[in-house]
Every structure is written in C-alpha cells, then in structure tokens.
Amino acid sequence: MKRRTQRIERLARSEDGLTATEYAVMLALIIMVCINAVQTLGCTAKMTFINVANSM
C-alpha cells in the first residue's frame, strides 16, 4: 500500500504529464488554424477562377 501511495505522489509531482497535455493543446490549436487557413484560401482561389472564367 505504501508503494502505491508513493507512486501516486510521484506522479502528482511530475510535470511530464502536464507538458504532454500542453503540447497536445498547442497541436490541436495549430491544426485548427491550418484547416481554417486552407478553407479560406480555397474559397478565395475558387472565386478567382470563377471570375476569370466569367470574364472570358
């Protein structure tokens, strides 16, 4: 029982889990920004091609 308590205390003091969580949150935010940028650029490119096609 004492070993289990020591493991839990060591895990609570460790900052490795917190660091991994922070990296996961940052990665999720970066992915969301990239998806948004690709969608915006895609819509802009589509409108440009439509305008060029209509003017021909």
mmCIF entry with sequence, helices, sheets and N, C-alpha, C, O atoms, coordinates in Angstrom:
data_MODEL
# 
_entry.id   MODEL 
# 
_entity.id                         1 
_entity.type                       polymer 
_entity.pdbx_number_of_molecules   1 
# 
_entity_poly.entity_id                      1 
_entity_poly.type                           'polypeptide(L)' 
_entity_poly.nstd_linkage                   no 
_entity_poly.nstd_monomer                   no 
_entity_poly.pdbx_seq_one_letter_code       MKRRTQRIERLARSEDGLTATEYAVMLALIIMVCINAVQTLGCTAKMTFINVANSM 
_entity_poly.pdbx_seq_one_letter_code_can   MKRRTQRIERLARSEDGLTATEYAVMLALIIMVCINAVQTLGCTAKMTFINVANSM 
_entity_poly.pdbx_strand_id                 A 
# 
loop_
_entity_poly_seq.entity_id 
_entity_poly_seq.num 
_entity_poly_seq.mon_id 
_entity_poly_seq.hetero 
1 1  MET n 
1 2  LYS n 
1 3  ARG n 
1 4  ARG n 
1 5  THR n 
1 6  GLN n 
1 7  ARG n 
1 8  ILE n 
1 9  GLU n 
1 10 ARG n 
1 11 LEU n 
1 12 ALA n 
1 13 ARG n 
1 14 SER n 
1 15 GLU n 
1 16 ASP n 
1 17 GLY n 
1 18 LEU n 
1 19 THR n 
1 20 ALA n 
1 21 THR n 
1 22 GLU n 
1 23 TYR n 
1 24 ALA n 
1 25 VAL n 
1 26 MET n 
1 27 LEU n 
1 28 ALA n 
1 29 LEU n 
1 30 ILE n 
1 31 ILE n 
1 32 MET n 
1 33 VAL n 
1 34 CYS n 
1 35 ILE n 
1 36 ASN n 
1 37 ALA n 
1 38 VAL n 
1 39 GLN n 
1 40 THR n 
1 41 LEU n 
1 42 GLY n 
1 43 CYS n 
1 44 THR n 
1 45 ALA n 
1 46 LYS n 
1 47 MET n 
1 48 THR n 
1 49 PHE n 
1 50 ILE n 
1 51 ASN n 
1 52 VAL n 
1 53 ALA n 
1 54 ASN n 
1 55 SER n 
1 56 MET n 
# 
_struct_asym.id          A 
_struct_asym.entity_id   1 
# 
loop_
_struct_conf.conf_type_id 
_struct_conf.id 
_struct_conf.pdbx_PDB_helix_id 
_struct_conf.beg_label_comp_id 
_struct_conf.beg_label_asym_id 
_struct_conf.beg_label_seq_id 
_struct_conf.pdbx_beg_PDB_ins_code 
_struct_conf.end_label_comp_id 
_struct_conf.end_label_asym_id 
_struct_conf.end_label_seq_id 
_struct_conf.pdbx_end_PDB_ins_code 
_struct_conf.beg_auth_comp_id 
_struct_conf.beg_auth_asym_id 
_struct_conf.beg_auth_seq_id 
_struct_conf.end_auth_comp_id 
_struct_conf.end_auth_asym_id 
_struct_conf.end_auth_seq_id 
_struct_conf.pdbx_PDB_helix_class 
_struct_conf.details 
_struct_conf.pdbx_PDB_helix_length 
HELX_P HELX_P1 AA1 LYS A 2  ? ARG A 13 ? LYS A 2  ARG A 13 1 ? 12 
HELX_P HELX_P2 AA2 ASP A 16 ? SER A 55 ? ASP A 16 SER A 55 1 ? 40 
# 
_struct_conf_type.id          HELX_P 
_struct_conf_type.criteria    ? 
_struct_conf_type.reference   ? 
# 
loop_
_atom_site.group_PDB 
_atom_site.id 
_atom_site.type_symbol 
_atom_site.label_atom_id 
_atom_site.label_alt_id 
_atom_site.label_comp_id 
_atom_site.label_asym_id 
_atom_site.label_entity_id 
_atom_site.label_seq_id 
_atom_site.pdbx_PDB_ins_code 
_atom_site.Cartn_x 
_atom_site.Cartn_y 
_atom_site.Cartn_z 
_atom_site.occupancy 
_atom_site.B_iso_or_equiv 
_atom_site.pdbx_formal_charge 
_atom_site.auth_seq_id 
_atom_site.auth_comp_id 
_atom_site.auth_asym_id 
_atom_site.auth_atom_id 
_atom_site.pdbx_PDB_model_num 
ATOM 1   N N  . MET A 1 1  ? 0.830   -1.191 0.000   1.00 0.00 ? 1  MET A N  1 
ATOM 2   C CA . MET A 1 1  ? 0.000   0.000  0.000   1.00 0.00 ? 1  MET A CA 1 
ATOM 3   C C  . MET A 1 1  ? 0.875   1.255  0.000   1.00 0.00 ? 1  MET A C  1 
ATOM 4   O O  . MET A 1 1  ? 0.553   2.256  -0.640  1.00 0.00 ? 1  MET A O  1 
ATOM 5   N N  . LYS A 1 2  ? 1.981   1.176  0.728   1.00 0.00 ? 2  LYS A N  1 
ATOM 6   C CA . LYS A 1 2  ? 2.867   2.326  0.811   1.00 0.00 ? 2  LYS A CA 1 
ATOM 7   C C  . LYS A 1 2  ? 3.489   2.631  -0.553  1.00 0.00 ? 2  LYS A C  1 
ATOM 8   O O  . LYS A 1 2  ? 3.648   3.796  -0.920  1.00 0.00 ? 2  LYS A O  1 
ATOM 9   N N  . ARG A 1 3  ? 3.840   1.576  -1.306  1.00 0.00 ? 3  ARG A N  1 
ATOM 10  C CA . ARG A 1 3  ? 4.443   1.780  -2.630  1.00 0.00 ? 3  ARG A CA 1 
ATOM 11  C C  . ARG A 1 3  ? 3.455   2.454  -3.577  1.00 0.00 ? 3  ARG A C  1 
ATOM 12  O O  . ARG A 1 3  ? 3.828   3.317  -4.371  1.00 0.00 ? 3  ARG A O  1 
ATOM 13  N N  . ARG A 1 4  ? 2.197   2.050  -3.481  1.00 0.00 ? 4  ARG A N  1 
ATOM 14  C CA . ARG A 1 4  ? 1.178   2.647  -4.341  1.00 0.00 ? 4  ARG A CA 1 
ATOM 15  C C  . ARG A 1 4  ? 1.013   4.123  -4.021  1.00 0.00 ? 4  ARG A C  1 
ATOM 16  O O  . ARG A 1 4  ? 0.898   4.945  -4.930  1.00 0.00 ? 4  ARG A O  1 
ATOM 17  N N  . THR A 1 5  ? 1.001   4.462  -2.758  1.00 0.00 ? 5  THR A N  1 
ATOM 18  C CA . THR A 1 5  ? 0.874   5.858  -2.342  1.00 0.00 ? 5  THR A CA 1 
ATOM 19  C C  . THR A 1 5  ? 2.073   6.669  -2.827  1.00 0.00 ? 5  THR A C  1 
ATOM 20  O O  . THR A 1 5  ? 1.922   7.805  -3.279  1.00 0.00 ? 5  THR A O  1 
ATOM 21  N N  . GLN A 1 6  ? 3.267   6.077  -2.731  1.00 0.00 ? 6  GLN A N  1 
ATOM 22  C CA . GLN A 1 6  ? 4.461   6.766  -3.203  1.00 0.00 ? 6  GLN A CA 1 
ATOM 23  C C  . GLN A 1 6  ? 4.405   6.999  -4.712  1.00 0.00 ? 6  GLN A C  1 
ATOM 24  O O  . GLN A 1 6  ? 4.815   8.057  -5.190  1.00 0.00 ? 6  GLN A O  1 
ATOM 25  N N  . ARG A 1 7  ? 3.909   6.033  -5.454  1.00 0.00 ? 7  ARG A N  1 
ATOM 26  C CA . ARG A 1 7  ? 3.796   6.194  -6.911  1.00 0.00 ? 7  ARG A CA 1 
ATOM 27  C C  . ARG A 1 7  ? 2.817   7.322  -7.263  1.00 0.00 ? 7  ARG A C  1 
ATOM 28  O O  . ARG A 1 7  ? 3.078   8.129  -8.155  1.00 0.00 ? 7  ARG A O  1 
ATOM 29  N N  . ILE A 1 8  ? 1.708   7.360  -6.560  1.00 0.00 ? 8  ILE A N  1 
ATOM 30  C CA . ILE A 1 8  ? 0.710   8.410  -6.816  1.00 0.00 ? 8  ILE A CA 1 
ATOM 31  C C  . ILE A 1 8  ? 1.282   9.776  -6.478  1.00 0.00 ? 8  ILE A C  1 
ATOM 32  O O  . ILE A 1 8  ? 1.062   10.738 -7.214  1.00 0.00 ? 8  ILE A O  1 
ATOM 33  N N  . GLU A 1 9  ? 2.009   9.871  -5.381  1.00 0.00 ? 9  GLU A N  1 
ATOM 34  C CA . GLU A 1 9  ? 2.623   11.146 -5.010  1.00 0.00 ? 9  GLU A CA 1 
ATOM 35  C C  . GLU A 1 9  ? 3.664   11.574 -6.046  1.00 0.00 ? 9  GLU A C  1 
ATOM 36  O O  . GLU A 1 9  ? 3.731   12.747 -6.411  1.00 0.00 ? 9  GLU A O  1 
ATOM 37  N N  . ARG A 1 10 ? 4.469   10.633 -6.516  1.00 0.00 ? 10 ARG A N  1 
ATOM 38  C CA . ARG A 1 10 ? 5.476   10.932 -7.528  1.00 0.00 ? 10 ARG A CA 1 
ATOM 39  C C  . ARG A 1 10 ? 4.820   11.394 -8.830  1.00 0.00 ? 10 ARG A C  1 
ATOM 40  O O  . ARG A 1 10 ? 5.303   12.328 -9.470  1.00 0.00 ? 10 ARG A O  1 
ATOM 41  N N  . LEU A 1 11 ? 3.733   10.751 -9.220  1.00 0.00 ? 11 LEU A N  1 
ATOM 42  C CA . LEU A 1 11 ? 3.012   11.130 -10.428 1.00 0.00 ? 11 LEU A CA 1 
ATOM 43  C C  . LEU A 1 11 ? 2.406   12.528 -10.291 1.00 0.00 ? 11 LEU A C  1 
ATOM 44  O O  . LEU A 1 11 ? 2.400   13.304 -11.246 1.00 0.00 ? 11 LEU A O  1 
ATOM 45  N N  . ALA A 1 12 ? 1.902   12.840 -9.105  1.00 0.00 ? 12 ALA A N  1 
ATOM 46  C CA . ALA A 1 12 ? 1.302   14.153 -8.880  1.00 0.00 ? 12 ALA A CA 1 
ATOM 47  C C  . ALA A 1 12 ? 2.352   15.259 -8.942  1.00 0.00 ? 12 ALA A C  1 
ATOM 48  O O  . ALA A 1 12 ? 2.054   16.368 -9.386  1.00 0.00 ? 12 ALA A O  1 
ATOM 49  N N  . ARG A 1 13 ? 3.568   14.973 -8.506  1.00 0.00 ? 13 ARG A N  1 
ATOM 50  C CA . ARG A 1 13 ? 4.645   15.977 -8.527  1.00 0.00 ? 13 ARG A CA 1 
ATOM 51  C C  . ARG A 1 13 ? 5.287   16.112 -9.904  1.00 0.00 ? 13 ARG A C  1 
ATOM 52  O O  . ARG A 1 13 ? 5.856   17.155 -10.225 1.00 0.00 ? 13 ARG A O  1 
ATOM 53  N N  . SER A 1 14 ? 5.200   15.082 -10.703 1.00 0.00 ? 14 SER A N  1 
ATOM 54  C CA . SER A 1 14 ? 5.838   15.082 -12.013 1.00 0.00 ? 14 SER A CA 1 
ATOM 55  C C  . SER A 1 14 ? 5.161   16.083 -12.934 1.00 0.00 ? 14 SER A C  1 
ATOM 56  O O  . SER A 1 14 ? 3.939   16.235 -12.920 1.00 0.00 ? 14 SER A O  1 
ATOM 57  N N  . GLU A 1 15 ? 5.972   16.762 -13.735 1.00 0.00 ? 15 GLU A N  1 
ATOM 58  C CA . GLU A 1 15 ? 5.436   17.736 -14.675 1.00 0.00 ? 15 GLU A CA 1 
ATOM 59  C C  . GLU A 1 15 ? 5.418   17.192 -16.097 1.00 0.00 ? 15 GLU A C  1 
ATOM 60  O O  . GLU A 1 15 ? 5.048   17.917 -17.021 1.00 0.00 ? 15 GLU A O  1 
ATOM 61  N N  . ASP A 1 16 ? 5.804   15.951 -16.296 1.00 0.00 ? 16 ASP A N  1 
ATOM 62  C CA . ASP A 1 16 ? 5.821   15.373 -17.633 1.00 0.00 ? 16 ASP A CA 1 
ATOM 63  C C  . ASP A 1 16 ? 4.422   15.279 -18.227 1.00 0.00 ? 16 ASP A C  1 
ATOM 64  O O  . ASP A 1 16 ? 4.220   15.587 -19.401 1.00 0.00 ? 16 ASP A O  1 
ATOM 65  N N  . GLY A 1 17 ? 3.471   14.861 -17.429 1.00 0.00 ? 17 GLY A N  1 
ATOM 66  C CA . GLY A 1 17 ? 2.102   14.753 -17.920 1.00 0.00 ? 17 GLY A CA 1 
ATOM 67  C C  . GLY A 1 17 ? 1.535   16.099 -18.314 1.00 0.00 ? 17 GLY A C  1 
ATOM 68  O O  . GLY A 1 17 ? 0.833   16.218 -19.318 1.00 0.00 ? 17 GLY A O  1 
ATOM 69  N N  . LEU A 1 18 ? 1.838   17.103 -17.528 1.00 0.00 ? 18 LEU A N  1 
ATOM 70  C CA . LEU A 1 18 ? 1.366   18.452 -17.815 1.00 0.00 ? 18 LEU A CA 1 
ATOM 71  C C  . LEU A 1 18 ? 1.980   18.966 -19.112 1.00 0.00 ? 18 LEU A C  1 
ATOM 72  O O  . LEU A 1 18 ? 1.292   19.592 -19.918 1.00 0.00 ? 18 LEU A O  1 
ATOM 73  N N  . THR A 1 19 ? 3.239   18.713 -19.315 1.00 0.00 ? 19 THR A N  1 
ATOM 74  C CA . THR A 1 19 ? 3.909   19.160 -20.530 1.00 0.00 ? 19 THR A CA 1 
ATOM 75  C C  . THR A 1 19 ? 3.298   18.483 -21.758 1.00 0.00 ? 19 THR A C  1 
ATOM 76  O O  . THR A 1 19 ? 3.072   19.137 -22.777 1.00 0.00 ? 19 THR A O  1 
ATOM 77  N N  . ALA A 1 20 ? 3.034   17.204 -21.669 1.00 0.00 ? 20 ALA A N  1 
ATOM 78  C CA . ALA A 1 20 ? 2.426   16.482 -22.790 1.00 0.00 ? 20 ALA A CA 1 
ATOM 79  C C  . ALA A 1 20 ? 1.044   17.053 -23.095 1.00 0.00 ? 20 ALA A C  1 
ATOM 80  O O  . ALA A 1 20 ? 0.674   17.180 -24.262 1.00 0.00 ? 20 ALA A O  1 
ATOM 81  N N  . THR A 1 21 ? 0.291   17.392 -22.077 1.00 0.00 ? 21 THR A N  1 
ATOM 82  C CA . THR A 1 21 ? -1.038  17.973 -22.272 1.00 0.00 ? 21 THR A CA 1 
ATOM 83  C C  . THR A 1 21 ? -0.927  19.332 -22.947 1.00 0.00 ? 21 THR A C  1 
ATOM 84  O O  . THR A 1 21 ? -1.710  19.641 -23.846 1.00 0.00 ? 21 THR A O  1 
ATOM 85  N N  . GLU A 1 22 ? 0.020   20.135 -22.532 1.00 0.00 ? 22 GLU A N  1 
ATOM 86  C CA . GLU A 1 22 ? 0.208   21.448 -23.143 1.00 0.00 ? 22 GLU A CA 1 
ATOM 87  C C  . GLU A 1 22 ? 0.561   21.311 -24.618 1.00 0.00 ? 22 GLU A C  1 
ATOM 88  O O  . GLU A 1 22 ? 0.045   22.055 -25.451 1.00 0.00 ? 22 GLU A O  1 
ATOM 89  N N  . TYR A 1 23 ? 1.438   20.363 -24.947 1.00 0.00 ? 23 TYR A N  1 
ATOM 90  C CA . TYR A 1 23 ? 1.795   20.145 -26.343 1.00 0.00 ? 23 TYR A CA 1 
ATOM 91  C C  . TYR A 1 23 ? 0.590   19.674 -27.155 1.00 0.00 ? 23 TYR A C  1 
ATOM 92  O O  . TYR A 1 23 ? 0.420   20.076 -28.306 1.00 0.00 ? 23 TYR A O  1 
ATOM 93  N N  . ALA A 1 24 ? -0.236  18.834 -26.568 1.00 0.00 ? 24 ALA A N  1 
ATOM 94  C CA . ALA A 1 24 ? -1.427  18.343 -27.273 1.00 0.00 ? 24 ALA A CA 1 
ATOM 95  C C  . ALA A 1 24 ? -2.395  19.488 -27.557 1.00 0.00 ? 24 ALA A C  1 
ATOM 96  O O  . ALA A 1 24 ? -2.978  19.553 -28.639 1.00 0.00 ? 24 ALA A O  1 
ATOM 97  N N  . VAL A 1 25 ? -2.569  20.384 -26.597 1.00 0.00 ? 25 VAL A N  1 
ATOM 98  C CA . VAL A 1 25 ? -3.461  21.527 -26.797 1.00 0.00 ? 25 VAL A CA 1 
ATOM 99  C C  . VAL A 1 25 ? -2.895  22.453 -27.872 1.00 0.00 ? 25 VAL A C  1 
ATOM 100 O O  . VAL A 1 25 ? -3.637  22.924 -28.735 1.00 0.00 ? 25 VAL A O  1 
ATOM 101 N N  . MET A 1 26 ? -1.594  22.716 -27.827 1.00 0.00 ? 26 MET A N  1 
ATOM 102 C CA . MET A 1 26 ? -0.977  23.565 -28.846 1.00 0.00 ? 26 MET A CA 1 
ATOM 103 C C  . MET A 1 26 ? -1.115  22.945 -30.230 1.00 0.00 ? 26 MET A C  1 
ATOM 104 O O  . MET A 1 26 ? -1.410  23.649 -31.197 1.00 0.00 ? 26 MET A O  1 
ATOM 105 N N  . LEU A 1 27 ? -0.907  21.645 -30.335 1.00 0.00 ? 27 LEU A N  1 
ATOM 106 C CA . LEU A 1 27 ? -1.025  20.964 -31.614 1.00 0.00 ? 27 LEU A CA 1 
ATOM 107 C C  . LEU A 1 27 ? -2.453  21.061 -32.150 1.00 0.00 ? 27 LEU A C  1 
ATOM 108 O O  . LEU A 1 27 ? -2.656  21.287 -33.343 1.00 0.00 ? 27 LEU A O  1 
ATOM 109 N N  . ALA A 1 28 ? -3.434  20.890 -31.275 1.00 0.00 ? 28 ALA A N  1 
ATOM 110 C CA . ALA A 1 28 ? -4.834  20.998 -31.699 1.00 0.00 ? 28 ALA A CA 1 
ATOM 111 C C  . ALA A 1 28 ? -5.142  22.396 -32.211 1.00 0.00 ? 28 ALA A C  1 
ATOM 112 O O  . ALA A 1 28 ? -5.835  22.549 -33.217 1.00 0.00 ? 28 ALA A O  1 
ATOM 113 N N  . LEU A 1 29 ? -4.635  23.414 -31.530 1.00 0.00 ? 29 LEU A N  1 
ATOM 114 C CA . LEU A 1 29 ? -4.870  24.788 -31.970 1.00 0.00 ? 29 LEU A CA 1 
ATOM 115 C C  . LEU A 1 29 ? -4.190  25.069 -33.314 1.00 0.00 ? 29 LEU A C  1 
ATOM 116 O O  . LEU A 1 29 ? -4.768  25.731 -34.176 1.00 0.00 ? 29 LEU A O  1 
ATOM 117 N N  . ILE A 1 30 ? -2.987  24.577 -33.487 1.00 0.00 ? 30 ILE A N  1 
ATOM 118 C CA . ILE A 1 30 ? -2.272  24.770 -34.748 1.00 0.00 ? 30 ILE A CA 1 
ATOM 119 C C  . ILE A 1 30 ? -3.020  24.084 -35.890 1.00 0.00 ? 30 ILE A C  1 
ATOM 120 O O  . ILE A 1 30 ? -3.140  24.645 -36.979 1.00 0.00 ? 30 ILE A O  1 
ATOM 121 N N  . ILE A 1 31 ? -3.516  22.889 -35.648 1.00 0.00 ? 31 ILE A N  1 
ATOM 122 C CA . ILE A 1 31 ? -4.268  22.169 -36.673 1.00 0.00 ? 31 ILE A CA 1 
ATOM 123 C C  . ILE A 1 31 ? -5.529  22.931 -37.046 1.00 0.00 ? 31 ILE A C  1 
ATOM 124 O O  . ILE A 1 31 ? -5.871  23.024 -38.225 1.00 0.00 ? 31 ILE A O  1 
ATOM 125 N N  . MET A 1 32 ? -6.228  23.481 -36.048 1.00 0.00 ? 32 MET A N  1 
ATOM 126 C CA . MET A 1 32 ? -7.446  24.243 -36.334 1.00 0.00 ? 32 MET A CA 1 
ATOM 127 C C  . MET A 1 32 ? -7.131  25.479 -37.169 1.00 0.00 ? 32 MET A C  1 
ATOM 128 O O  . MET A 1 32 ? -7.877  25.802 -38.094 1.00 0.00 ? 32 MET A O  1 
ATOM 129 N N  . VAL A 1 33 ? -6.046  26.171 -36.859 1.00 0.00 ? 33 VAL A N  1 
ATOM 130 C CA . VAL A 1 33 ? -5.656  27.357 -37.633 1.00 0.00 ? 33 VAL A CA 1 
ATOM 131 C C  . VAL A 1 33 ? -5.304  26.970 -39.065 1.00 0.00 ? 33 VAL A C  1 
ATOM 132 O O  . VAL A 1 33 ? -5.681  27.667 -40.007 1.00 0.00 ? 33 VAL A O  1 
ATOM 133 N N  . CYS A 1 34 ? -4.586  25.866 -39.235 1.00 0.00 ? 34 CYS A N  1 
ATOM 134 C CA . CYS A 1 34 ? -4.217  25.417 -40.584 1.00 0.00 ? 34 CYS A CA 1 
ATOM 135 C C  . CYS A 1 34 ? -5.450  25.051 -41.405 1.00 0.00 ? 34 CYS A C  1 
ATOM 136 O O  . CYS A 1 34 ? -5.541  25.413 -42.578 1.00 0.00 ? 34 CYS A O  1 
ATOM 137 N N  . ILE A 1 35 ? -6.386  24.347 -40.808 1.00 0.00 ? 35 ILE A N  1 
ATOM 138 C CA . ILE A 1 35 ? -7.612  23.980 -41.519 1.00 0.00 ? 35 ILE A CA 1 
ATOM 139 C C  . ILE A 1 35 ? -8.378  25.222 -41.934 1.00 0.00 ? 35 ILE A C  1 
ATOM 140 O O  . ILE A 1 35 ? -8.868  25.308 -43.060 1.00 0.00 ? 35 ILE A O  1 
ATOM 141 N N  . ASN A 1 36 ? -8.483  26.182 -41.030 1.00 0.00 ? 36 ASN A N  1 
ATOM 142 C CA . ASN A 1 36 ? -9.186  27.424 -41.335 1.00 0.00 ? 36 ASN A CA 1 
ATOM 143 C C  . ASN A 1 36 ? -8.488  28.179 -42.468 1.00 0.00 ? 36 ASN A C  1 
ATOM 144 O O  . ASN A 1 36 ? -9.155  28.715 -43.353 1.00 0.00 ? 36 ASN A O  1 
ATOM 145 N N  . ALA A 1 37 ? -7.173  28.225 -42.451 1.00 0.00 ? 37 ALA A N  1 
ATOM 146 C CA . ALA A 1 37 ? -6.428  28.930 -43.497 1.00 0.00 ? 37 ALA A CA 1 
ATOM 147 C C  . ALA A 1 37 ? -6.618  28.251 -44.851 1.00 0.00 ? 37 ALA A C  1 
ATOM 148 O O  . ALA A 1 37 ? -6.793  28.934 -45.860 1.00 0.00 ? 37 ALA A O  1 
ATOM 149 N N  . VAL A 1 38 ? -6.586  26.935 -44.889 1.00 0.00 ? 38 VAL A N  1 
ATOM 150 C CA . VAL A 1 38 ? -6.768  26.210 -46.140 1.00 0.00 ? 38 VAL A CA 1 
ATOM 151 C C  . VAL A 1 38 ? -8.175  26.435 -46.694 1.00 0.00 ? 38 VAL A C  1 
ATOM 152 O O  . VAL A 1 38 ? -8.349  26.613 -47.899 1.00 0.00 ? 38 VAL A O  1 
ATOM 153 N N  . GLN A 1 39 ? -9.163  26.426 -45.827 1.00 0.00 ? 39 GLN A N  1 
ATOM 154 C CA . GLN A 1 39 ? -10.530 26.672 -46.280 1.00 0.00 ? 39 GLN A CA 1 
ATOM 155 C C  . GLN A 1 39 ? -10.680 28.080 -46.841 1.00 0.00 ? 39 GLN A C  1 
ATOM 156 O O  . GLN A 1 39 ? -11.310 28.274 -47.881 1.00 0.00 ? 39 GLN A O  1 
ATOM 157 N N  . THR A 1 40 ? -10.107 29.055 -46.159 1.00 0.00 ? 40 THR A N  1 
ATOM 158 C CA . THR A 1 40 ? -10.199 30.439 -46.620 1.00 0.00 ? 40 THR A CA 1 
ATOM 159 C C  . THR A 1 40 ? -9.493  30.618 -47.957 1.00 0.00 ? 40 THR A C  1 
ATOM 160 O O  . THR A 1 40 ? -10.028 31.251 -48.867 1.00 0.00 ? 40 THR A O  1 
ATOM 161 N N  . LEU A 1 41 ? -8.294  30.062 -48.075 1.00 0.00 ? 41 LEU A N  1 
ATOM 162 C CA . LEU A 1 41 ? -7.557  30.169 -49.335 1.00 0.00 ? 41 LEU A CA 1 
ATOM 163 C C  . LEU A 1 41 ? -8.275  29.425 -50.456 1.00 0.00 ? 41 LEU A C  1 
ATOM 164 O O  . LEU A 1 41 ? -8.263  29.868 -51.605 1.00 0.00 ? 41 LEU A O  1 
ATOM 165 N N  . GLY A 1 42 ? -8.894  28.310 -50.129 1.00 0.00 ? 42 GLY A N  1 
ATOM 166 C CA . GLY A 1 42 ? -9.630  27.555 -51.134 1.00 0.00 ? 42 GLY A CA 1 
ATOM 167 C C  . GLY A 1 42 ? -10.814 28.339 -51.667 1.00 0.00 ? 42 GLY A C  1 
ATOM 168 O O  . GLY A 1 42 ? -11.055 28.360 -52.873 1.00 0.00 ? 42 GLY A O  1 
ATOM 169 N N  . CYS A 1 43 ? -11.547 28.977 -50.782 1.00 0.00 ? 43 CYS A N  1 
ATOM 170 C CA . CYS A 1 43 ? -12.692 29.792 -51.218 1.00 0.00 ? 43 CYS A CA 1 
ATOM 171 C C  . CYS A 1 43 ? -12.230 30.981 -52.053 1.00 0.00 ? 43 CYS A C  1 
ATOM 172 O O  . CYS A 1 43 ? -12.861 31.325 -53.052 1.00 0.00 ? 43 CYS A O  1 
ATOM 173 N N  . THR A 1 44 ? -11.139 31.600 -51.646 1.00 0.00 ? 44 THR A N  1 
ATOM 174 C CA . THR A 1 44 ? -10.615 32.743 -52.395 1.00 0.00 ? 44 THR A CA 1 
ATOM 175 C C  . THR A 1 44 ? -10.151 32.311 -53.784 1.00 0.00 ? 44 THR A C  1 
ATOM 176 O O  . THR A 1 44 ? -10.431 32.992 -54.771 1.00 0.00 ? 44 THR A O  1 
ATOM 177 N N  . ALA A 1 45 ? -9.453  31.197 -53.865 1.00 0.00 ? 45 ALA A N  1 
ATOM 178 C CA . ALA A 1 45 ? -8.986  30.697 -55.158 1.00 0.00 ? 45 ALA A CA 1 
ATOM 179 C C  . ALA A 1 45 ? -10.171 30.329 -56.041 1.00 0.00 ? 45 ALA A C  1 
ATOM 180 O O  . ALA A 1 45 ? -10.159 30.604 -57.241 1.00 0.00 ? 45 ALA A O  1 
ATOM 181 N N  . LYS A 1 46 ? -11.179 29.719 -55.467 1.00 0.00 ? 46 LYS A N  1 
ATOM 182 C CA . LYS A 1 46 ? -12.365 29.344 -56.241 1.00 0.00 ? 46 LYS A CA 1 
ATOM 183 C C  . LYS A 1 46 ? -13.031 30.573 -56.840 1.00 0.00 ? 46 LYS A C  1 
ATOM 184 O O  . LYS A 1 46 ? -13.400 30.577 -58.014 1.00 0.00 ? 46 LYS A O  1 
ATOM 185 N N  . MET A 1 47 ? -13.183 31.611 -56.037 1.00 0.00 ? 47 MET A N  1 
ATOM 186 C CA . MET A 1 47 ? -13.803 32.847 -56.530 1.00 0.00 ? 47 MET A CA 1 
ATOM 187 C C  . MET A 1 47 ? -12.947 33.489 -57.622 1.00 0.00 ? 47 MET A C  1 
ATOM 188 O O  . MET A 1 47 ? -13.487 34.047 -58.577 1.00 0.00 ? 47 MET A O  1 
ATOM 189 N N  . THR A 1 48 ? -11.643 33.419 -57.496 1.00 0.00 ? 48 THR A N  1 
ATOM 190 C CA . THR A 1 48 ? -10.756 33.974 -58.524 1.00 0.00 ? 48 THR A CA 1 
ATOM 191 C C  . THR A 1 48 ? -10.942 33.225 -59.842 1.00 0.00 ? 48 THR A C  1 
ATOM 192 O O  . THR A 1 48 ? -11.052 33.847 -60.899 1.00 0.00 ? 48 THR A O  1 
ATOM 193 N N  . PHE A 1 49 ? -10.976 31.908 -59.785 1.00 0.00 ? 49 PHE A N  1 
ATOM 194 C CA . PHE A 1 49 ? -11.174 31.125 -61.013 1.00 0.00 ? 49 PHE A CA 1 
ATOM 195 C C  . PHE A 1 49 ? -12.543 31.367 -61.621 1.00 0.00 ? 49 PHE A C  1 
ATOM 196 O O  . PHE A 1 49 ? -12.679 31.404 -62.844 1.00 0.00 ? 49 PHE A O  1 
ATOM 197 N N  . ILE A 1 50 ? -13.558 31.532 -60.787 1.00 0.00 ? 50 ILE A N  1 
ATOM 198 C CA . ILE A 1 50 ? -14.897 31.822 -61.306 1.00 0.00 ? 50 ILE A CA 1 
ATOM 199 C C  . ILE A 1 50 ? -14.909 33.180 -62.001 1.00 0.00 ? 50 ILE A C  1 
ATOM 200 O O  . ILE A 1 50 ? -15.503 33.327 -63.069 1.00 0.00 ? 50 ILE A O  1 
ATOM 201 N N  . ASN A 1 51 ? -14.261 34.162 -61.404 1.00 0.00 ? 51 ASN A N  1 
ATOM 202 C CA . ASN A 1 51 ? -14.201 35.498 -62.017 1.00 0.00 ? 51 ASN A CA 1 
ATOM 203 C C  . ASN A 1 51 ? -13.459 35.469 -63.339 1.00 0.00 ? 51 ASN A C  1 
ATOM 204 O O  . ASN A 1 51 ? -13.875 36.113 -64.302 1.00 0.00 ? 51 ASN A O  1 
ATOM 205 N N  . VAL A 1 52 ? -12.360 34.723 -63.393 1.00 0.00 ? 52 VAL A N  1 
ATOM 206 C CA . VAL A 1 52 ? -11.594 34.613 -64.640 1.00 0.00 ? 52 VAL A CA 1 
ATOM 207 C C  . VAL A 1 52 ? -12.417 33.900 -65.699 1.00 0.00 ? 52 VAL A C  1 
ATOM 208 O O  . VAL A 1 52 ? -12.424 34.316 -66.857 1.00 0.00 ? 52 VAL A O  1 
ATOM 209 N N  . ALA A 1 53 ? -13.104 32.844 -65.325 1.00 0.00 ? 53 ALA A N  1 
ATOM 210 C CA . ALA A 1 53 ? -13.918 32.092 -66.284 1.00 0.00 ? 53 ALA A CA 1 
ATOM 211 C C  . ALA A 1 53 ? -15.080 32.952 -66.802 1.00 0.00 ? 53 ALA A C  1 
ATOM 212 O O  . ALA A 1 53 ? -15.424 32.879 -67.982 1.00 0.00 ? 53 ALA A O  1 
ATOM 213 N N  . ASN A 1 54 ? -15.675 33.750 -65.940 1.00 0.00 ? 54 ASN A N  1 
ATOM 214 C CA . ASN A 1 54 ? -16.787 34.593 -66.366 1.00 0.00 ? 54 ASN A CA 1 
ATOM 215 C C  . ASN A 1 54 ? -16.334 35.727 -67.274 1.00 0.00 ? 54 ASN A C  1 
ATOM 216 O O  . ASN A 1 54 ? -17.077 36.156 -68.158 1.00 0.00 ? 54 ASN A O  1 
ATOM 217 N N  . SER A 1 55 ? -15.125 36.209 -67.059 1.00 0.00 ? 55 SER A N  1 
ATOM 218 C CA . SER A 1 55 ? -14.664 37.312 -67.891 1.00 0.00 ? 55 SER A CA 1 
ATOM 219 C C  . SER A 1 55 ? -14.175 36.849 -69.262 1.00 0.00 ? 55 SER A C  1 
ATOM 220 O O  . SER A 1 55 ? -13.989 37.667 -70.163 1.00 0.00 ? 55 SER A O  1 
ATOM 221 N N  . MET A 1 56 ? -13.968 35.547 -69.424 1.00 0.00 ? 56 MET A N  1 
ATOM 222 C CA . MET A 1 56 ? -13.567 35.032 -70.734 1.00 0.00 ? 56 MET A CA 1 
ATOM 223 C C  . MET A 1 56 ? -14.823 34.911 -71.523 1.00 0.00 ? 56 MET A C  1 
ATOM 224 O O  . MET A 1 56 ? -14.787 34.497 -72.682 1.00 0.00 ? 56 MET A O  1 
# 
